[in-house]
């Protein structure tokens, strides 16, 4: 159905990287989710009232919260598609993350309220019996939610949308929770044990789990999460594919919303090269990153002295020594500043966050090792964290 609607309402619908196409798919999936969830809420609420089942009623309100979530997601996609302005020069893409966070809060509140209702029914039990019609309604609900999971997951992957991905996960959890409701109904009917209230608790726990998962997925990019290893690898492969680039370091990825990333990185080039020719190479790499990965890139050129053998000897020693401590440690921008009494070996030491050894301790060990191996060399070390 989504494919059919897309063919009718979305131009250039195969260009998933395009911001307008991506927003259109997000809006289309959200509107479809609103309609389907409202229909499911109506029929489940009716079945719950007729049967007196708290579990079915809980599942109905879960669908109502899903409809509200789809509305907020729809608004988020629309707001995220707004053009940059003077106050927000990087666009409004993070509205998608913000809408997802609001949805997660709504889900958590709903899950808590349903858990409270289920506990009250355990304390004050009320008999409930699921009719054949109720089972049919719940079975149809599972099929509808499974369909919603499939299309949300598909377009989440095609558009790289965390909001649609969270909706897909929520739809799958709804399938499981509705199955639990049906199972409790069978237990109540054939085992003589009123499992309905306990099923309501299980449903509410699924809702709470979905809310917590959604909150984690949306809070992380809002406060500034590290880029995926796949994206970092793609950036590195594109830059290193140019023979003029000797090495890269100090990569940073700034995420202003899906499809709105800015990459800054230092590219090492030969100090003896033609600066104009190298600058042209850098410009071409930045353009290639924009075309292939849809990100704005700023590459800083770092000249490397390719003629001083001492630089390579020192860098090999320092790298080897650090690898002996931990493969997570690395060094870059090593250069030698000669003097009359000693030479300064200046470089940056990259220490990962929460490394078990203090950065100062690593620097001290490394400085002593260099002085012992290369008499007359004094290390000037700047420690820094990796941002990828």
C-alpha positions as CSV (number, residue, x, y, z in Angstrom):
1,X,0.0,0.0,0.0
2,X,2.8,2.4,0.8
3,X,4.4,1.8,-2.5
4,X,1.2,2.5,-4.3
5,X,0.6,5.7,-2.4
6,X,4.2,6.7,-3.0
7,X,3.8,6.2,-6.8
8,X,0.8,8.6,-6.6
9,X,2.0,11.3,-4.3
10,X,5.9,11.3,-4.3
11,X,7.9,12.5,-7.3
12,X,11.3,11.0,-7.8
13,X,10.4,8.4,-5.2
14,X,13.5,6.3,-5.6
15,X,15.8,9.1,-4.6
16,X,15.8,8.3,-0.9
17,X,18.8,10.5,-0.1
18,X,16.9,13.6,-1.2
19,X,15.6,15.6,1.8
20,X,12.2,16.3,0.2
21,X,11.6,12.6,-0.8
22,X,12.7,11.4,2.6
23,X,10.3,13.8,4.4
24,X,7.5,12.7,2.1
25,X,8.1,9.1,2.9
26,X,8.1,9.9,6.6
27,X,4.9,11.8,6.4
28,X,3.2,9.1,4.3
29,X,4.2,6.3,6.8
30,X,3.1,8.5,9.7
31,X,-0.4,9.2,8.2
32,X,-0.9,5.5,7.4
33,X,0.1,4.7,10.9
34,X,-2.4,7.2,12.3
35,X,-5.3,5.7,10.4
36,X,-4.5,2.1,11.1
37,X,-3.9,2.7,14.8
38,X,-7.1,4.6,15.2
39,X,-9.0,1.8,13.6
40,X,-7.3,-0.8,15.8
41,X,-8.0,1.3,18.9
42,X,-11.8,1.5,18.1
43,X,-12.3,-2.2,17.5
44,X,-10.1,-3.3,20.5
45,X,-11.8,-0.8,22.8
46,X,-15.1,-2.1,21.8
47,X,-14.0,-5.7,22.3
48,X,-12.5,-4.8,25.7
49,X,-15.7,-3.1,26.9
50,X,-17.9,-6.0,25.7
51,X,-15.7,-8.7,27.3
52,X,-14.6,-6.7,30.4
53,X,-11.0,-7.6,29.6
54,X,-8.4,-5.1,31.1
55,X,-5.7,-6.7,28.9
56,X,-7.6,-5.9,25.6
57,X,-8.5,-2.4,26.9
58,X,-4.8,-1.9,27.7
59,X,-3.8,-3.1,24.3
60,X,-6.4,-0.7,22.8
61,X,-5.0,2.3,24.6
62,X,-1.5,1.1,23.4
63,X,-2.8,1.6,19.8
64,X,-4.2,5.0,20.8
65,X,-0.8,6.0,22.1
66,X,0.7,4.7,18.8
67,X,-1.7,7.0,16.9
68,X,-0.6,9.9,19.0
69,X,3.0,8.9,18.3
70,X,2.4,8.9,14.6
71,X,0.9,12.4,14.8
72,X,3.9,13.7,16.6
73,X,6.2,11.9,14.2
74,X,4.4,13.5,11.3
75,X,4.7,16.9,12.8
76,X,8.4,16.2,13.5
77,X,9.1,15.3,9.8
78,X,7.3,18.4,8.7
79,X,9.3,20.6,11.1
80,X,12.6,18.9,10.3
81,X,12.0,19.6,6.6
82,X,11.9,23.4,7.2
83,X,14.6,25.4,5.5
84,X,17.5,26.8,7.4
85,X,17.1,30.3,8.7
86,X,19.3,33.0,10.3
87,X,18.7,31.5,13.8
88,X,19.2,27.9,12.7
89,X,21.8,27.9,9.8
90,X,22.2,24.1,10.0
91,X,18.5,23.5,9.5
92,X,15.9,21.9,11.7
93,X,16.7,18.2,11.3
94,X,16.8,17.6,15.0
95,X,13.1,18.1,15.3
96,X,12.8,14.5,14.2
97,X,14.8,13.4,17.2
98,X,12.8,15.7,19.4
99,X,9.5,14.3,18.2
100,X,10.8,10.8,18.9
101,X,11.7,11.8,22.4
102,X,8.2,13.3,23.0
103,X,6.7,10.0,21.7
104,X,8.8,8.0,24.1
105,X,7.6,10.1,27.1
106,X,3.9,9.5,26.1
107,X,4.6,5.8,25.8
108,X,6.2,5.7,29.2
109,X,3.2,7.5,30.8
110,X,0.7,5.2,29.1
111,X,2.6,2.1,30.2
112,X,2.8,3.3,33.8
113,X,-1.0,4.0,33.9
114,X,-1.9,0.6,32.4
115,X,0.4,-1.2,34.8
116,X,-1.3,0.6,37.7
117,X,-4.8,-0.5,36.3
118,X,-3.6,-4.1,36.0
119,X,-2.3,-4.2,39.6
120,X,-5.6,-2.8,40.8
121,X,-7.4,-5.6,39.0
122,X,-5.2,-8.2,40.6
123,X,-6.1,-6.8,44.0
124,X,-9.8,-6.5,43.1
125,X,-10.3,-9.2,40.5
126,X,-13.1,-9.0,37.9
127,X,-13.9,-12.0,35.7
128,X,-13.5,-11.5,32.0
129,X,-14.2,-13.8,29.1
130,X,-13.0,-13.4,25.6
131,X,-15.5,-14.2,22.9
132,X,-14.7,-15.7,19.5
133,X,-15.2,-12.2,18.0
134,X,-12.6,-10.9,20.4
135,X,-10.1,-13.5,19.3
136,X,-10.7,-12.7,15.7
137,X,-10.2,-8.9,16.4
138,X,-6.9,-9.6,18.2
139,X,-5.7,-11.9,15.4
140,X,-6.5,-9.2,12.8
141,X,-4.6,-6.7,15.0
142,X,-1.5,-8.8,14.9
143,X,-1.6,-9.0,11.1
144,X,-2.1,-5.3,10.8
145,X,0.8,-4.5,13.2
146,X,3.0,-7.0,11.5
147,X,2.3,-5.2,8.2
148,X,3.1,-1.8,9.9
149,X,6.4,-3.3,11.2
150,X,7.4,-4.5,7.7
151,X,6.7,-1.2,5.9
152,X,8.2,1.0,8.7
153,X,11.3,-1.1,8.9
154,X,11.7,-1.0,5.1
155,X,11.4,2.7,4.7
156,X,13.5,3.3,7.9
157,X,16.4,1.5,6.2
158,X,15.9,3.2,2.8
159,X,15.7,6.7,4.3
160,X,18.0,6.1,7.4
161,X,15.3,7.4,9.7
162,X,15.6,6.7,13.4
163,X,12.0,7.8,13.9
164,X,10.6,5.2,11.5
165,X,13.0,2.6,12.9
166,X,11.6,3.2,16.4
167,X,8.0,3.0,15.0
168,X,8.9,-0.3,13.4
169,X,10.2,-1.7,16.7
170,X,7.1,-0.4,18.5
171,X,4.9,-2.2,15.9
172,X,6.7,-5.5,16.5
173,X,6.4,-5.2,20.2
174,X,2.6,-4.6,19.7
175,X,2.4,-7.9,17.9
176,X,4.0,-9.7,20.8
177,X,1.8,-7.9,23.4
178,X,-1.4,-8.7,21.5
179,X,-0.3,-12.3,21.3
180,X,0.1,-12.3,25.1
181,X,-3.4,-11.0,25.5
182,X,-4.8,-13.8,23.4
183,X,-2.7,-16.4,25.3
184,X,-4.1,-15.0,28.6
185,X,-7.6,-15.3,27.2
186,X,-7.0,-19.0,26.4
187,X,-5.6,-19.7,29.8
188,X,-8.6,-18.0,31.5
189,X,-11.1,-19.9,29.4
190,X,-9.6,-23.4,29.5
191,X,-7.4,-23.5,32.7
192,X,-9.9,-21.8,35.0
193,X,-7.2,-19.2,36.1
194,X,-7.9,-15.5,35.7
195,X,-4.7,-14.5,33.9
196,X,-6.2,-11.4,32.3
197,X,-4.8,-8.9,34.9
198,X,-1.4,-10.5,34.7
199,X,-1.5,-10.3,30.9
200,X,-2.3,-6.6,31.3
201,X,0.9,-6.2,33.4
202,X,2.9,-8.0,30.6
203,X,1.4,-5.7,28.0
204,X,2.3,-2.6,30.1
205,X,5.8,-3.9,30.5
206,X,6.2,-4.2,26.7
207,X,4.9,-0.6,26.4
208,X,7.4,0.6,29.0
209,X,10.2,-1.3,27.3
210,X,9.3,0.3,24.0
211,X,9.3,3.8,25.6
212,X,12.7,3.3,27.2
213,X,14.2,2.0,24.0
214,X,12.7,4.9,22.0
215,X,14.0,7.4,24.6
216,X,17.5,6.0,24.4
217,X,17.5,6.1,20.6
218,X,16.4,9.8,20.5
219,X,18.2,11.2,23.5
220,X,21.6,9.9,22.3
221,X,21.8,12.0,19.0
222,X,20.2,15.0,20.7
223,X,23.1,15.2,23.2
224,X,25.7,14.3,20.6
225,X,26.4,10.6,19.9
226,X,29.4,9.2,18.1
227,X,28.8,8.4,14.4
228,X,28.4,4.8,13.3
229,X,31.4,2.8,12.5
230,X,30.1,2.2,9.0
231,X,29.8,5.9,8.3
232,X,33.3,6.6,9.6
233,X,34.7,3.7,7.5
234,X,33.0,5.1,4.4
235,X,34.5,8.5,4.9
236,X,37.9,7.1,5.5
237,X,37.8,4.9,2.5
238,X,36.8,7.8,0.2
239,X,39.6,10.0,1.5
240,X,42.3,7.3,1.5
241,X,41.4,6.3,-2.1
242,X,43.2,9.5,-3.2
243,X,47.0,8.7,-3.4
244,X,47.9,12.3,-2.4
245,X,46.5,11.6,1.1
246,X,49.1,10.0,3.4
247,X,47.0,9.7,6.5
248,X,44.0,11.1,8.3
249,X,43.2,12.0,11.9
250,X,41.1,14.3,14.1
251,X,37.8,13.4,12.4
252,X,34.7,15.0,13.8
253,X,31.1,14.3,12.7
254,X,28.4,16.9,13.7
255,X,24.9,15.5,13.4
256,X,22.2,18.2,12.9
257,X,19.5,15.6,12.0
258,X,19.2,12.7,9.6
259,X,20.8,13.7,6.3
260,X,22.4,16.8,7.8
261,X,25.9,15.9,8.9
262,X,29.0,18.0,8.8
263,X,32.4,16.2,8.7
264,X,35.7,17.8,9.6
265,X,39.0,15.9,9.3
266,X,42.7,16.5,9.0
267,X,44.3,15.0,5.9
268,X,48.1,14.5,5.9
269,X,49.9,15.4,2.6
270,X,53.5,15.7,1.5
271,X,55.1,18.9,2.6
272,X,57.0,18.9,-0.7
273,X,53.9,18.8,-2.8
274,X,52.4,21.6,-4.9
275,X,50.0,23.4,-2.5
276,X,47.7,24.5,-5.3
277,X,47.5,21.0,-6.7
278,X,46.9,19.5,-3.2
279,X,44.2,22.1,-2.5
280,X,42.5,21.0,-5.7
281,X,42.6,17.4,-4.5
282,X,41.1,18.4,-1.2
283,X,38.3,20.3,-2.9
284,X,37.5,17.2,-5.1
285,X,37.4,14.9,-2.0
286,X,35.0,17.3,-0.2
287,X,32.7,17.3,-3.3
288,X,32.9,13.5,-3.5
289,X,31.9,13.1,0.1
290,X,28.9,15.4,-0.4
291,X,27.8,13.5,-3.5
292,X,28.2,10.0,-2.1
293,X,27.4,10.4,1.6
294,X,25.3,13.5,1.6
295,X,27.5,15.3,4.1
296,X,29.2,18.6,4.1
297,X,33.0,18.1,4.6
298,X,35.8,20.4,5.7
299,X,39.3,18.9,5.3
300,X,42.3,20.5,6.8
301,X,45.7,19.9,5.1
302,X,48.5,18.8,7.4
303,X,51.9,18.8,5.6
304,X,54.3,16.0,6.5
305,X,58.0,16.1,6.1
306,X,58.7,13.2,3.8
307,X,62.5,13.8,3.5
308,X,63.5,13.6,7.1
309,X,64.1,9.9,8.0
310,X,64.2,10.7,11.7
311,X,60.6,11.6,11.6
312,X,59.6,8.2,10.3
313,X,61.9,6.4,12.7
314,X,60.5,8.3,15.6
315,X,56.9,7.8,14.5
316,X,57.4,4.1,14.0
317,X,58.9,3.8,17.5
318,X,56.2,5.8,19.2
319,X,53.4,3.9,17.4
320,X,55.0,0.6,18.2
321,X,55.4,1.5,21.9
322,X,51.8,2.7,22.1
323,X,50.5,-0.5,20.5
324,X,52.4,-2.4,23.3
325,X,50.3,-0.6,25.8
326,X,47.0,-0.7,23.9
327,X,45.8,-0.9,20.3
328,X,43.4,1.9,21.1
329,X,46.2,4.4,21.4
330,X,47.5,6.4,18.4
331,X,49.7,9.3,17.5
332,X,49.6,11.9,14.7
333,X,51.2,15.2,13.6
334,X,54.7,14.1,14.7
335,X,57.4,16.6,13.8
336,X,60.9,17.5,15.0
337,X,62.0,21.0,16.0
338,X,65.9,20.9,16.3
339,X,67.8,23.0,18.9
340,X,71.4,23.5,20.0
341,X,71.1,21.4,23.2
342,X,68.2,19.1,22.3
343,X,65.4,18.5,19.8
344,X,61.7,18.8,20.6
345,X,59.6,15.9,19.3
346,X,56.1,17.3,19.1
347,X,53.0,15.2,18.5
348,X,49.4,14.6,19.5
349,X,48.5,11.5,21.5
350,X,44.9,10.2,21.1
351,X,43.5,8.5,24.2
352,X,40.0,7.0,24.0
353,X,37.4,8.0,26.6
354,X,37.4,6.1,29.9
355,X,40.8,4.6,29.1
356,X,42.0,2.6,32.2
357,X,45.3,4.4,32.3
358,X,45.4,8.1,32.9
359,X,46.5,10.2,29.9
360,X,49.3,11.8,31.9
361,X,50.7,8.4,32.9
362,X,50.7,7.3,29.3
363,X,52.5,10.5,28.2
364,X,55.1,10.1,31.0
365,X,55.9,6.5,30.0
366,X,56.1,7.4,26.4
367,X,58.3,10.5,27.0
368,X,60.8,8.4,29.1
369,X,60.9,5.7,26.4
370,X,61.6,8.2,23.6
371,X,64.4,9.9,25.7
372,X,66.0,6.6,26.4
373,X,65.8,5.4,22.8
374,X,66.7,8.7,21.2
375,X,69.1,10.7,23.5
376,X,68.7,14.4,23.2
377,X,65.1,14.2,22.2
378,X,62.5,15.9,24.4
379,X,58.8,15.0,23.9
380,X,56.1,17.7,23.8
381,X,52.9,15.8,23.9
382,X,49.3,17.0,23.5
383,X,46.7,14.5,24.6
384,X,43.3,14.4,23.1
385,X,40.2,12.2,22.8
386,X,38.8,10.6,19.7
387,X,35.4,11.8,18.5
388,X,34.6,8.9,16.3
